[in-house]
Amino acid sequence: MPTMPEFEMPAEVSAPPRPEPAQPATERPAHTAEPGASDRLEAPRPVRAGWRRLIAAGVIGALLGAALPGALQLVERRAAAADTESLRTVAADYLAAIAEGRAAEATAMVPLPQRAETATDAVLQSADRIEDAAVRLVHIDGDAGLVEVAFTLLGEEHARSLSAERVFGEWRLTTPLAEPLDIGMFSNAVAAIGGFELPRGGVHLYPARYSFDRQTGPVVQVRGEPFVVDGDPASQTMAYVEAVLVPDVAAAVNTMVAELAEVCQRALDCPVPAGADVRTPNVYISNVGERSIDLMAQVATSTGQSEQWFDVMVRAELGDTGAAQQWLCSSIGSFSTPTEPCPAPPTD
């Protein structure tokens, strides 16, 4: 068998010694631009402090930015509240003027339509005025406003809407609570409330319950039923006043007309049948003038089952004191102007 060669281990090679690592320098040469490790340990770099300032400024700005809308909303809410309170005060002052009988002041605050006449303070003060007046709601849209008010009158509650506008920065109501009074003046009477003669062209009155003055003169008295103004222009306010003869004068006129009918019966051309029963049931005032009063008297005659009616026109001529100085009569059944003296004028 062939003989295997012997294996020999290679000889050991000695490695060169490792160089010792260099020790870190404690000082950087003046010509070196890059910072050393010792610099990083000794002091922070300035650029990092700048970033911290920027971050802090950003946080503050964010806080201020978040707070600004809230501050603006607070300012707006306060301004809106002051605006609302200003209009509320104007409406409350207006209601107070009406409740206290200050008609002229109320009219100055909320003017009436052109050429509309308002009653005096005495008229409103003589009435049963509104109570428990209150401003319930105020709505503002730019320079336009709407106020909801309420009050009680004779125990009944009423609610009204008043428009308003801002003029030169001040709120003014544009809807008055006064409304026109439609007076039916029978017999051309002159009506008065609280000593104020109501103009024939109409007058505006504030919410209240009014009573006409009872005027009594030597011949005529003026009277009318109380009426209520509710401050709602949509509901027309009507009132009626009439002039009637003073009871003693009315009785004297009836006696005078009955005498006229009896005189007529004795004439051949009289429309009143001879022997007929004569009554004078009604006497009306047709016109009241400054120096005269015109009347229309009715004469009723009956004979058995038949009855006839005749009219007599009567005029009272008045003196300086308003008393009747002369009575004139027309013929029975005639609508002509009375010119002849009545047969038995009443005495004052």
LOLUM-124834 format. One line per 3 residues: their letters; for each residue x, y, z negated of N, C-alpha, C. Coordinates in steps of 0.02 Angstrom, whole numbers, plus 32768, in hexadecimal, padded with zeros to 4 digits. Layout:
N
A> X,Y,Z,X,Y,Z,X,Y,Z | ...
END
This chain:
348
MPT> 802B,7FC5,8000,8000,8000,8000,802C,803D,8000 | 8014,8070,8026,803D,80AC,8027,803B,80CD,7FE2 | 8070,80F0,7FD5,8078,8110,7F94,805F,8157,7F99
MPE> 802B,816F,7F68,8010,81B3,7F67,8045,81E3,7F4F | 8048,8222,7F71,8079,8254,7F59,8065,826F,7F17 | 8095,8282,7EF1,8088,829D,7EAF,8073,82E6,7EB6
FEM> 8040,82FB,7E8A,8026,8341,7E8A,8047,8367,7E53 | 805E,83A4,7E67,8080,83CE,7E35,8059,840E,7E2C | 804F,8425,7DEF,802D,8465,7DDE,8059,849E,7DF4
PAE> 8038,84D4,7E11,8060,850E,7E25,807B,8531,7DE7 | 80B1,8552,7DF1,80D1,8577,7DB9,80A7,85B3,7DA6 | 80A3,85C4,7D67,807C,85FD,7D4D,809D,863D,7D64
VSA> 8070,866C,7D79,8087,86AF,7D8E,8073,86E1,7D59 | 80A1,8705,7D41,8092,8736,7D0C,8071,8774,7D2B | 8034,8789,7D10,8010,87C5,7D29,8031,8803,7D0F
PPR> 8031,8838,7D39,804E,8876,7D21,8024,8894,7CE9 | 8042,88B6,7CBC,801B,88D4,7C83,7FEA,8908,7C9B | 7FAB,8908,7C7B,7F76,8939,7C8D,7F87,897E,7C73
PEP> 7F7B,89B1,7C9C,7F88,89F4,7C83,7F56,8A09,7C4E | 7F6D,8A2D,7C1C,7F41,8A45,7BE7,7F13,8A7A,7C03 | 7ED1,8A7B,7BF0,7EA3,8AB0,7C0A,7EB7,8AF4,7BEF
AQP> 7EAE,8B23,7C1A,7EC2,8B68,7C07,7E93,8B83,7BD3 | 7EAF,8BA5,7BA3,7E87,8BC5,7B6F,7E65,8C02,7B8B | 7E23,8C0F,7B76,7DFF,8C4B,7B90,7E22,8C8A,7B7A
ATE> 7E21,8CB8,7BA9,7E41,8CF8,7B9A,7E15,8D22,7B6E | 7E32,8D43,7B3F,7E0C,8D6F,7B13,7E08,8DB5,7B2F | 7E2F,8DC5,7B5F,7E2E,8E07,7B7F,7E2D,8DFD,7BCA
RPA> 7E08,8E28,7BEB,7E06,8E25,7C34,7E35,8E59,7C4E | 7E5F,8E44,7C7D,7E8A,8E77,7C9A,7E61,8EAF,7CB7 | 7E81,8EE8,7CB7,7E5E,8F23,7CCF,7E49,8F1E,7D17
HTA> 7E6E,8EF6,7D3F,7E5F,8EF3,7D86,7E28,8EC1,7D96 | 7E11,8E9A,7D65,7DDF,8E66,7D72,7D99,8E84,7D71 | 7D71,8E79,7DA7,7D2D,8E96,7DAC,7CF9,8E6B,7D8B
EPG> 7D02,8E29,7D8B,7CD0,8DFD,7D6E,7CD5,8DFC,7D24 | 7C9D,8DFB,7CFE,7C9F,8DF9,7CB5,7CB5,8DB5,7C9E | 7CD5,8DB5,7C66,7CEA,8D77,7C48,7CB7,8D5B,7C19
ASD> 7CC5,8D1E,7BFF,7C97,8CFE,7BD1,7C90,8D25,7B91 | 7CC8,8D42,7B7C,7CC5,8D69,7B3F,7C99,8DA5,7B44 | 7C93,8DC1,7B80,7C66,8DFB,7B8B,7C1E,8DE7,7B81
RLE> 7C0C,8DAC,7B99,7BC7,8D96,7B92,7BB5,8D8A,7B49 | 7BE7,8D78,7B22,7BDA,8D6C,7ADB,7BD9,8DAB,7AB3 | 7C00,8DDB,7AC8,7C07,8E17,7A9F,7BCD,8E48,7AA6
APR> 7BB2,8E54,7AE3,7B7E,8E87,7AED,7B51,8E73,7B27 | 7B0D,8E83,7B22,7ADF,8E74,7B59,7AED,8EA3,7B93 | 7ADB,8E8A,7BCD,7AE3,8EB4,7C09,7AAD,8EEA,7C0B
PVR> 7ABD,8F28,7C1F,7A8C,8F5F,7C1F,7A50,8F50,7C4A | 7A57,8F2B,7C7F,7A1F,8F20,7CAB,79E6,8EFB,7C89 | 79F4,8ED0,7C59,79C0,8EAB,7C36,7996,8EDA,7C0A
AGW> 79B6,8F0B,7BE9,7991,8F3C,7BC1,7961,8F63,7BED | 7971,8F75,7C29,7945,8F99,7C57,7907,8F72,7C68 | 790E,8F31,7C73,78D4,8F08,7C81,78A4,8F06,7C47
RRL> 78BE,8F03,7C0A,7893,8F04,7BCF,786A,8F44,7BCC | 788C,8F7C,7BDC,7867,8FBC,7BDD,7831,8FBB,7C12 | 7840,8F9F,7C4B,780E,8F9D,7C80,77D2,8F71,7C6B
IAA> 77E2,8F3A,7C4B,77AB,8F0D,7C35,7780,8F30,7C01 | 77A0,8F53,7BD1,777A,8F78,7B9E,774F,8FAE,7BBE | 776C,8FD2,7BEE,7745,9006,7C10,770A,8FE8,7C35
GVI> 7715,8FAE,7C54,76DE,8F8D,7C77,76A6,8F79,7C49 | 76B8,8F5F,7C0E,7685,8F4C,7BDD,765D,8F88,7BC7 | 7680,8FBF,7BB8,765D,8FFD,7BA3,7630,9016,7BDA
GAL> 7649,9015,7C17,761F,902C,7C4F,75E1,9002,7C58 | 75EB,8FC0,7C4F,75B0,8F94,7C55,757D,8FA2,7C1F | 7596,8FAF,7BE2,7567,8FC0,7BAC,7542,9001,7BBA
LGA> 7569,9032,7BD2,7549,9072,7BE2,7518,906B,7C1B | 752A,9044,7C4D,74FD,9039,7C85,74BD,9017,7C70 | 74C2,8FE9,7C41,7486,8FC7,7C29,745B,8FF5,7BFE
ALP> 747A,9023,7BD9,7454,904F,7BAC,7435,9089,7BD1 | 7450,909E,7C0B,7437,90DA,7C2E,73EF,90D3,7C45 | 73DB,909B,7C66,7394,9096,7C79,7365,909A,7C3D
GAL> 7378,907A,7C06,734E,907D,7BCA,7347,90C4,7BB0 | 737F,90EA,7BB2,737C,912F,7B9A,734F,9159,7BC8 | 7356,914D,7C0A,732B,9172,7C39,72E2,9162,7C2F
QLV> 72D3,9123,7C23,728D,910F,7C17,7272,912F,7BD7 | 729D,9134,7BA4,7287,9154,7B66,7278,919E,7B72 | 72A2,91BF,7B99,7297,9206,7BA8,7256,920E,7BD0
ERR> 724B,91E1,7C00,720E,91E6,7C28,71D0,91D9,7BFE | 71D4,91A8,7BD1,719B,919A,7BA6,718B,91D6,7B79 | 71BE,91F5,7B5F,71B3,9230,7B34,7195,9269,7B5B
AAA> 71AD,9273,7B99,7191,92A9,7BC3,7148,929A,7BD4 | 7138,925B,7BE4,70F3,9249,7BF4,70C6,9251,7BB8 | 70DF,923F,7B7D,70B7,9247,7B40,70A9,9290,7B32
ADT> 70DC,92BB,7B3C,70D2,9303,7B31,70A0,931F,7B64 | 70A4,9307,7BA2,7075,931E,7BD6,702E,930A,7BC5 | 7025,92CC,7BAF,6FE3,92B3,7B9C,6FC7,92DA,7B61
ESL> 6FF2,92E8,7B2F,6FDB,930C,7AF4,6FC8,9354,7B06 | 6FEB,9371,7B36,6FDA,93B6,7B4B,6F94,93B8,7B69 | 6F85,9389,7B95,6F42,9388,7BB4,6F0D,9376,7B81
RTV> 6F1D,9349,7B53,6EEE,9337,7B1E,6EDC,9375,7AF3 | 6F0E,939E,7AE4,6F03,93D9,7ABC,6ED5,940B,7ADF | 6EDF,9413,7B21,6EB5,9441,7B47,6E6C,942A,7B45
AAD> 6E61,93E9,7B4F,6E1C,93CF,7B4D,6DFD,93D5,7B08 | 6E25,93C8,7AD4,6E0B,93CD,7A8F,6DF9,9415,7A7E | 6E21,9445,7A94,6E11,948C,7A87,6DD1,94A0,7AAB
YLA> 6DC6,9486,7AE6,6D8A,9495,7B0C,6D4C,947A,7AE8 | 6D4F,943D,7AD0,6D17,9421,7AAC,6D0A,9447,7A6B | 6D40,945B,7A49,6D37,9480,7A0A,6D15,94C3,7A16
AIA> 6D25,94E5,7A4D,6D05,9525,7A5C,6CBA,951C,7A65 | 6CA6,94E7,7A87,6C5E,94DB,7A92,6C3C,94C8,7A50 | 6C5C,949D,7A2A,6C3E,9487,79EB,6C36,94C0,79BA
EGR> 6C62,94F2,79BD,6C60,952A,798E,6C39,9565,79A9 | 6C1C,955F,79E4,6BF2,9594,79FF,6C18,95CC,7A21 | 6C56,95C0,7A36,6C7D,95F3,7A57,6C77,95EA,7AA3
AAE> 6C3D,95FE,7ABE,6C2E,95F4,7B04,6C5D,961B,7B32 | 6C6A,965A,7B21,6C95,9684,7B4B,6CDB,9667,7B4F | 6CF5,964D,7B18,6D38,9630,7B18,6D39,95F0,7B41
ATA> 6D05,95C8,7B3C,6D02,958A,7B63,6D00,959A,7BAE | 6CDC,95CE,7BC0,6CD8,95E1,7C06,6D1B,95FC,7C1F | 6D40,961E,7BF4,6D82,9636,7C07,6DB3,95FC,7C12
MVP> 6DAA,95C6,7BEC,6DD6,958D,7BF3,6DC6,9565,7C32 | 6D86,955C,7C41,6D71,9536,7C7C,6D3F,9561,7CA2 | 6D55,9587,7CD3,6D28,95B5,7CF6,6CEE,9591,7D18
LPQ> 6CB5,95B3,7D1B,6C7A,9599,7D3C,6C7D,95AA,7D87 | 6C50,958E,7DAF,6C4E,95A0,7DF6,6C45,95EB,7DFF | 6C5B,9604,7E37,6C57,964C,7E45,6C0E,9664,7E40
RAE> 6C07,969E,7E23,6BC6,96C0,7E1A,6B97,969A,7DEC | 6BB0,9668,7DC9,6B87,9646,7D97,6B8A,966E,7D56 | 6B51,9678,7D38,6B4E,969E,7CF9,6B48,966F,7CBE
TAT> 6B70,967C,7C8C,6B6E,9653,7C50,6B4D,967A,7C17 | 6B2E,9656,7BEA,6B0D,9675,7BB1,6B42,968E,7B7F | 6B2D,96B8,7B53,6B5A,96D6,7B22,6B67,96A6,7AE8
DAV> 6B97,96B9,7ABD,6BA4,9692,7A81,6B65,968B,7A56 | 6B3D,96C0,7A53,6B01,96BE,7A29,6AD0,9688,7A41 | 6ACC,967C,7A81,6A9F,9649,7A9B,6AB6,9604,7A84
LQS> 6AF7,95F6,7A8B,6B11,95B5,7A77,6B0F,95AC,7A2B | 6B1B,95E2,7A07,6B1A,95DE,79BE,6AD4,95D4,79A2 | 6AA1,95E8,79C9,6A5C,95DE,79B2,6A43,9597,79BF
ADR> 6A6B,956E,79E2,6A55,952B,79F6,6A70,94F6,79C7 | 6A55,94BA,79CE,6A70,9480,79AB,6AA8,9464,79D5 | 6AE7,946F,79BF,6B21,9462,79EA,6B3B,941A,79E2
IED> 6B6E,940B,7A0B,6B8B,93C8,7A0B,6BB3,93BC,79CB | 6BBB,937C,79BA,6BE1,9368,797F,6C0E,932D,7991 | 6C3E,931F,7964,6C6B,92E5,796C,6C8C,92E3,79B1
AAV> 6CA1,931D,79C9,6CC2,931F,7A0A,6D07,9300,7A06 | 6D1A,92D8,7A39,6D5A,92B6,7A38,6D73,92AB,7A7F | 6DB5,92AA,7A86,6DD6,9299,7AC5,6DE9,9250,7AC2
RLV> 6DCB,9227,7AEC,6DD5,91DE,7AE7,6E0E,91C5,7B13 | 6E17,91E2,7B4E,6E48,91C7,7B7D,6E63,91FF,7BA8 | 6EA4,91FD,7BB5,6EC5,922E,7BE1,6EEC,9207,7C15
HID> 6EDF,9215,7C54,6F04,91F5,7C8C,6F23,922C,7CB7 | 6F64,9225,7CC5,6F88,9257,7CEC,6FA8,9235,7D28 | 6F9F,9254,7D61,6FBD,923D,7DA0,6FDD,927A,7DC2
GDA> 701D,9286,7DB4,703E,92C0,7DCF,7023,9300,7DB0 | 7008,932C,7DDA,6FEB,936B,7DC2,6FA0,9368,7DBB | 6F84,932C,7DBF,6F3C,9323,7DB7,6F30,92FA,7D78
GLV> 6EFA,9309,7D55,6EEA,92E6,7D17,6EA0,92D8,7D11 | 6E8F,92A8,7CE8,6E4A,9297,7CD9,6E44,928A,7C8F | 6E12,92AA,7C70,6E09,92A5,7C28,6DC3,9289,7C19
EVA> 6DC1,9255,7BF1,6D81,9239,7BDC,6D72,9254,7B96 | 6D39,9278,7B90,6D26,9296,7B50,6CE2,927A,7B3B | 6CD3,9281,7AFC,6C93,926A,7AE1,6C7C,9299,7AAA
FTL> 6C3B,929C,7AA0,6C1E,92C5,7A6A,6BD8,92AB,7A5C | 6BBE,92BE,7A23,6B79,92AC,7A12,6B4E,92EB,7A13 | 6B11,92E2,7A29,6AE1,9319,7A2B,6A9E,92FE,7A13
LGE> 6A87,931A,79DB,6A49,9303,79BB,6A4D,92B8,79AC | 6A89,92A1,7997,6A93,925C,7984,6A9F,922D,79BE | 6A9C,9244,79FC,6AA8,921A,7A36,6AED,9228,7A52
EHA> 6B12,91F2,7A62,6B56,91F9,7A7B,6B56,9204,7AC7 | 6B82,9231,7ADD,6B8A,923F,7B24,6BD4,923B,7B36 | 6BE3,921F,7B70,6C28,921B,7B88,6C2C,923E,7BCB
RSL> 6C61,9265,7BD5,6C69,928C,7C12,6CB1,9286,7C2B | 6CBB,928C,7C6D,6CFE,928C,7C8C,6D0D,92D2,7CA4 | 6D46,92ED,7C8F,6D5A,9331,7CA2,6D9A,932D,7CCB
SAE> 6D9A,934C,7D06,6DD6,934E,7D2F,6E03,9387,7D18 | 6E43,9380,7D26,6E74,93B3,7D12,6EAB,93B8,7D47 | 6ECE,93F0,7D47,6F06,93FA,7D74,6F3B,9422,7D51
RVF> 6F7A,9416,7D66,6FB2,943B,7D4A,6FBF,9478,7D76 | 6FBD,94B3,7D58,6FC8,94F2,7D7C,7001,9517,7D59 | 7038,9521,7D7E,7073,9543,7D63,708A,9523,7D21
GEW> 7087,94E0,7D20,709F,94BC,7CE6,706E,94B6,7CAD | 7032,94D2,7CB4,7000,94D0,7C7F,6FC3,94AA,7C97 | 6FA6,9481,7C6A,6F6B,945B,7C7B,6F2C,9486,7C75
RLT> 6EFF,947E,7CA5,6EBF,94A1,7CA5,6E88,9470,7CB8 | 6E51,9471,7C93,6E17,9449,7CA5,6DF3,946A,7CDF | 6DD9,9443,7D0C,6DB5,945D,7D46,6D6C,9449,7D47
TPL> 6D58,941E,7D19,6D12,9408,7D15,6CF1,9427,7CD7 | 6CC3,9456,7CDF,6CA3,9473,7CA4,6C6B,9446,7C8A | 6C5E,944D,7C4A,6C25,942A,7C2C,6BE5,9453,7C30
AEP> 6BEA,9492,7C43,6BAE,94BB,7C4B,6B8A,94A7,7C8C | 6B48,94A9,7C89,6B21,9498,7CC4,6AE9,94CB,7CCD | 6AD2,94D3,7D0B,6A9F,9506,7D18,6A5B,94F1,7CFB
LDI> 6A38,9522,7CE2,69F4,9517,7CC7,69C1,952E,7CFB | 6994,9502,7D0B,695D,9512,7D39,6920,9524,7D0F | 690E,9564,7D0F,68D7,957B,7CE5,6899,9586,7D10
GMF> 6862,9566,7CFC,6822,9574,7D1A,6800,95AA,7CF1 | 67FF,95E7,7D0C,67E3,9620,7CE7,679B,962D,7D00 | 676C,9612,7CDC,6727,961E,7CEE,6713,9665,7CDA
SNA> 66E8,9680,7D03,66CD,96C4,7CF6,6703,96F9,7CF8 | 673B,96EA,7D1A,6771,971B,7D21,678A,9732,7CDD | 678D,9704,7CAD,67A2,9716,7C6A,67ED,971E,7C67
VAA> 6804,9744,7C37,684C,974D,7C2A,685F,9722,7BEE | 688A,96F1,7BFA,689E,96C3,7BC5,68DD,96DC,7BA2 | 68E3,96CD,7B63,691E,96E1,7B3C,6930,96A9,7B0C
IGG> 6971,96A2,7B01,698B,9672,7AD0,69C0,9696,7AA6 | 69B9,9694,7A65,69EA,96B5,7A3B,69EE,9700,7A47 | 69B5,971E,7A5B,69B4,9766,7A69,69CF,9778,7AAD
FEL> 69E2,9748,7AD5,69FE,9755,7B17,69C9,9745,7B4C | 69B7,9777,7B74,6987,976C,7BA9,69A7,9746,7BE2 | 698B,970C,7BF1,69A8,96E2,7C26,699B,9701,7C6A
PRG> 69CF,9707,7C92,69C5,9725,7CD5,699A,96FA,7D01 | 6975,9719,7D2C,6948,96F3,7D58,696E,96CA,7D8B | 69AC,96DE,7D99,69D5,96B8,7DC8,69F2,9678,7DAB
GVH> 69E5,966A,7D6C,69FF,962D,7D4D,6A3A,963B,7D20 | 6A49,960C,7CF6,6A80,9613,7CC6,6A9E,95CE,7CB9 | 6ADF,95CC,7CA9,6B00,958D,7C97,6B04,9588,7C4A
LYP> 6AF3,954E,7C31,6AF3,9542,7BE9,6B1E,9506,7BD8 | 6B3E,9509,7B9D,6B67,94D1,7B85,6B3B,949E,7B61 | 6B55,9460,7B59,6B2C,942C,7B39,6B13,9441,7AF5
ARY> 6AD2,943E,7AEC,6AB1,9450,7AAC,6A66,9449,7AB5 | 6A42,9450,7A7E,69F9,9453,7A80,69E4,949B,7A73 | 69C0,94B8,7AA4,69AF,94FE,7AA1,6964,9508,7A96
SFD> 6953,9540,7A77,690D,9553,7A6C,6904,959A,7A84 | 68CF,95A5,7AA9,68BF,95E9,7AC1,68A9,9615,7A87 | 68BC,9654,7A8B,68A3,9684,7A5A,6858,968E,7A65
RQT> 6834,9690,7A2F,67EC,969E,7A34,67E3,96E9,7A31 | 67D1,9705,7A69,67CA,974D,7A6F,6780,9760,7A6E | 676F,978A,7A40,6729,979F,7A3A,6726,97EB,7A3E
GPV> 66FF,9802,7A6F,66F4,984A,7A77,66AC,985B,7A68 | 6698,9899,7A76,6652,98AC,7A69,661F,9886,7A93 | 6633,9870,7ACE,6604,984E,7AFB,6619,9806,7B0B
VQV> 665A,97FB,7B14,6672,97BB,7B2D,66A5,979D,7AFC | 66A4,975B,7AF9,66D9,9737,7AD6,66F8,9704,7B05 | 6739,96FB,7B00,675E,96CD,7B2B,6773,9691,7B01
RGE> 6769,9656,7B1B,677A,961A,7AF6,6792,95E3,7B27 | 67B5,95B4,7B0B,67CE,957C,7B33,67E3,9543,7B05 | 67E5,9507,7B20,67F7,94CD,7AF9,6844,94C7,7AF6
PFV> 685F,94AC,7ABF,68A8,94A1,7ABB,68BF,9471,7AF3 | 68FE,9476,7B05,691A,944B,7B39,6963,943B,7B28 | 697D,9407,7B48,69C1,93EF,7B39,69EB,93F2,7B78
VDG> 6A28,940D,7B71,6A5B,940C,7BA5,6A8F,93D8,7B90 | 6A9A,93A5,7BBA,6AC7,936E,7BA7,6B0C,9373,7BC5 | 6B1A,93A7,7BED,6B5C,93AF,7C09,6B6A,9385,7C46
DPA> 6B38,9365,7C62,6B40,933B,7C9E,6B1E,935E,7CD8 | 6B46,937A,7D08,6B26,939D,7D40,6AFA,9370,7D6B | 6B05,932F,7D67,6ADC,9302,7D90,6A94,92FD,7D76
SQT> 6A8A,930D,7D36,6A46,930C,7D1A,6A2E,9354,7D15 | 69FE,9366,7D3E,69E5,93AA,7D41,69C0,93BC,7D00 | 69CF,93F8,7CE7,69B0,9410,7CAA,6977,943F,7CBC
MAY> 693B,942E,7CA9,6900,9457,7CB7,68E3,9471,7C75 | 68CB,94AE,7C77,68A9,94CC,7C3E,6870,94F8,7C57 | 683D,94FE,7C2E,6802,9524,7C42,67F1,9558,7C0D
VEA> 67DF,9592,7C25,67CC,95C8,7BF8,678F,95EA,7C16 | 6763,9600,7BEC,6726,9620,7C05,6713,965B,7BD9 | 66F0,9687,7BF8,66D5,96C1,7BD4,6689,96B7,7BCB
VLV> 6671,96C0,7B8F,662A,96B9,7B81,6613,96F7,7B5B | 65D2,9703,7B5E,65B6,973C,7B3A,65B8,972F,7AEF | 65C5,9764,7ACB,65BE,975F,7A82,6575,974A,7A73
PDV> 656A,971B,7A45,6527,9700,7A3B,64F0,9734,7A33 | 64FC,9769,7A0D,64C8,979C,7A04,64B9,97BF,7A46 | 64EC,97CB,7A6F,64E1,97EC,7AAF,64BB,97BD,7ADE
AAA> 64CD,977D,7ADE,64AA,974D,7B08,645F,974A,7AF7 | 644F,974B,7AB7,6409,974A,7AA3,63E5,9789,7ABA | 6407,97C2,7AB6,63E8,9801,7ACC,63DC,9802,7B17
VNT> 640B,97E5,7B3E,6403,97E3,7B86,63C7,97B6,7B98 | 63C1,977D,7B77,6387,9752,7B84,6345,9776,7B77 | 6343,979B,7B41,6306,97C1,7B32,62F8,97F5,7B68
MVA> 632D,9815,7B80,6326,9849,7BB3,630D,982B,7BF5 | 6327,97F1,7C09,6313,97D2,7C49,62CB,97B8,7C43 | 62B9,979D,7C0A,6274,9786,7C01,6245,97C0,7C07
ELA> 6256,97FA,7BEB,622C,9835,7BF2,6227,984A,7C3B | 625F,9844,7C60,625F,9856,7CA7,622E,9829,7CCD | 622C,97E8,7CBD,61FF,97BA,7CDF,61B6,97CA,7CCF
EVC> 61A8,97DC,7C92,6163,97ED,7C80,614D,982C,7CA3 | 6178,985D,7CAA,6168,989A,7CCF,615A,9889,7D18 | 6184,985B,7D34,617C,9847,7D7A,6138,9825,7D85
QRA> 6123,97FC,7D55,60E4,97D8,7D5D,60A9,9807,7D66 | 60AE,9843,7D4C,6076,9873,7D51,6076,9898,7D93 | 60AB,988E,7DBB,60B0,98AE,7DFC,6093,987F,7E31
LDC> 607A,989D,7E68,605A,9875,7E9C,608C,984C,7EC5 | 60CA,9867,7ECE,60FB,9846,7EF9,612E,981D,7ED2 | 611E,9809,7E95,614E,97E4,7E6B,614D,979A,7E7E
PVP> 6188,977A,7E85,618A,9732,7E95,6176,9706,7E59 | 6175,9723,7E1D,6163,96FB,7DE3,6116,96F7,7DE0 | 60FA,96BB,7DE0,60B1,96B5,7DDF,6093,96D5,7DA1
AGA> 605A,96F5,7DAB,6038,9714,7D72,6020,96DD,7D42 | 6029,96E8,7D04,6014,96B9,7CD1,6044,967F,7CC6 | 607C,967D,7CEB,60AB,9645,7CE2,60D3,964F,7CA2
DVR> 60E5,9618,7C83,6111,961C,7C49,6158,962C,7C61 | 6179,9659,7C3C,61BB,9671,7C50,61EE,965D,7C1A | 6225,9640,7C32,625E,9632,7C06,629E,964C,7C26
TPN> 62CD,965D,7BFC,630F,9674,7C13,6344,9647,7BF3 | 6350,960C,7C0F,637B,95DB,7BED,63C6,95E9,7BF1 | 63DC,9609,7C27,6424,960F,7C31,6438,9654,7C48
VYI> 6471,966A,7C2D,6490,96A8,7C43,64DB,9699,7C4D | 64F6,96A7,7C89,653C,969A,7C99,6561,96DB,7CA7 | 65A0,96DC,7C95,65CB,9713,7CA9,65E9,9701,7CEC
SNV> 65DF,972B,7D1E,65FB,971E,7D60,663C,9744,7D6C | 6646,977C,7D4A,6684,97A0,7D53,668F,97CF,7D18 | 66CE,97D3,7D02,66E1,9801,7CCD,6711,9834,7CEB
GER> 66FC,9873,7CEC,6727,98A8,7D05,673F,98D5,7CCD | 6766,9907,7CDE,6780,9934,7CAB,6749,9960,7C8E | 6718,9975,7CB8,66E4,99A3,7CA1,669D,9987,7CA8
SID> 6698,9947,7CBC,6655,992A,7CC4,6659,98DE,7CBE | 661E,98C1,7CAE,6618,9878,7CAA,65D9,9866,7CD0 | 65E1,9837,7D01,65A8,9821,7D29,658E,97DF,7D0E
LMA> 654C,97DB,7D09,652B,979F,7CEF,64F9,9785,7D22 | 64EA,9744,7D1B,64B3,9727,7D41,6485,9704,7D10 | 6446,971B,7D0D,6415,96FD,7CE0,63E3,96D5,7D08
QVA> 63CA,96A0,7CEB,6398,9676,7D0B,6355,967E,7CE9 | 6321,9681,7D12,62DD,9686,7CFA,62B8,9647,7D11 | 629D,9622,7CE2,6276,95E6,7CF3,622D,95F4,7CE5
TST> 6202,95E6,7D16,61BA,95EF,7D0E,6197,95AC,7D1A | 6162,95A1,7CF6,613D,9562,7CFF,60F2,9570,7CFC | 60CE,9550,7D2A,6085,9553,7D2C,606C,950B,7D34
GQS> 6055,94EE,7CFF,603D,94A9,7D03,6077,9479,7D10 | 6073,9455,7D49,60A6,9424,7D5A,60DF,9441,7D84 | 60DA,947D,7D9A,610D,949B,7DC6,613B,94C9,7D9E
EQW> 6179,94CF,7DB5,61AA,94FA,7D94,61D5,951C,7DC9 | 61E3,955A,7DBD,620C,9581,7DEB,6244,95A4,7DC5 | 627D,95AE,7DEA,62B7,95CF,7DCC,62C8,960C,7DF5
FDV> 62D9,9642,7DD2,62EC,9681,7DF3,632C,969C,7DD1 | 6354,96BE,7DF9,6391,96DC,7DE0,638A,9727,7DDA | 63AC,9742,7DA7,63AE,978A,7D9C,63F6,979E,7D92
MVR> 640E,97CE,7DB7,6453,97E7,7DB0,6452,9821,7D7E | 647F,981E,7D4D,6483,9850,7D18,64CB,9869,7D13 | 64D1,98AA,7D0B,6514,98C7,7D02,6515,98F2,7CC3
AEL> 654B,98E9,7C9B,6555,9912,7C5F,658D,9944,7C6F | 657C,9984,7C6B,65AE,99B8,7C74,65CF,99C4,7C30 | 6612,99C0,7C2D,6636,99C3,7BEE,6653,9A08,7BE1
GDT> 6657,9A19,7BA1,6675,9A57,7B8C,66BF,9A4C,7B7B | 66DD,9A7F,7B5E,6725,9A7B,7B4E,6733,9A46,7B1A | 6703,9A38,7AEE,670E,9A06,7ABA,66FE,99BF,7AD1
GAA> 66E5,99B7,7B0E,66D2,9975,7B27,668A,9964,7B1A | 6665,9990,7AF9,661F,9983,7AEB,65F5,9997,7B28 | 65BB,9977,7B30,658E,9986,7B68,656C,99C8,7B5C
QQW> 6574,99F5,7B8C,6552,9A36,7B89,6512,9A38,7BB1 | 650D,9A0D,7BE4,64D2,9A0B,7C0E,64CA,99C6,7C2C | 648A,99B0,7C32,647B,9970,7C51,6453,997C,7C90
LCS> 646B,995D,7CC7,6449,9963,7D07,6431,991E,7D1D | 63F5,991C,7D3E,63D8,98DD,7D54,63C5,98E1,7D9D | 63C9,98A7,7DBD,63AD,98A1,7E01,6364,988A,7DFA
SIG> 6340,9889,7E32,62FC,986F,7E30,62FF,9823,7E2B | 62CB,9804,7E11,62CA,97BC,7E07,62CB,9799,7E4B | 62F6,9766,7E50,62FC,9741,7E8E,632A,9761,7EC0
SFS> 634A,9796,7EAE,6376,97BA,7EDC,63BF,97B1,7EC5 | 63EB,97A8,7EF5,6433,97A3,7EE6,6457,97E4,7EF5 | 6432,9819,7EF8,6450,985A,7F08,6473,9877,7ECA
TPT> 649E,98A7,7ED5,64C2,98C8,7E9E,6490,98EC,7E72 | 6492,98E0,7E31,6462,9903,7E05,6470,994E,7E04 | 643B,9973,7E0E,6441,99BD,7E0E,640D,99DF,7DE2
EPC> 63D6,99BD,7DD2,63A1,99DB,7DAB,63AB,99CB,7D60 | 639B,99FA,7D36,63A0,99ED,7CED,6372,99B4,7CD9 | 638B,998A,7CAE,6363,9953,7C96,632B,996F,7C69
PAP> 62F1,994C,7C65,62B9,9967,7C40,62C5,996C,7BF5 | 62EA,9940,7BD9,62F4,9942,7B91,633E,9930,7B82 | 6369,9960,7B8D,63B1,9951,7B80,63BC,9942,7B37
PTD> 63E8,9911,7B28,63F7,9901,7AE3,641D,9939,7AC1 | 6413,993F,7A82,6438,9972,7A5B,6476,9953,7A3D | 64AB,997A,7A35,64EA,9961,7A18,64E2,9957,79CD
END
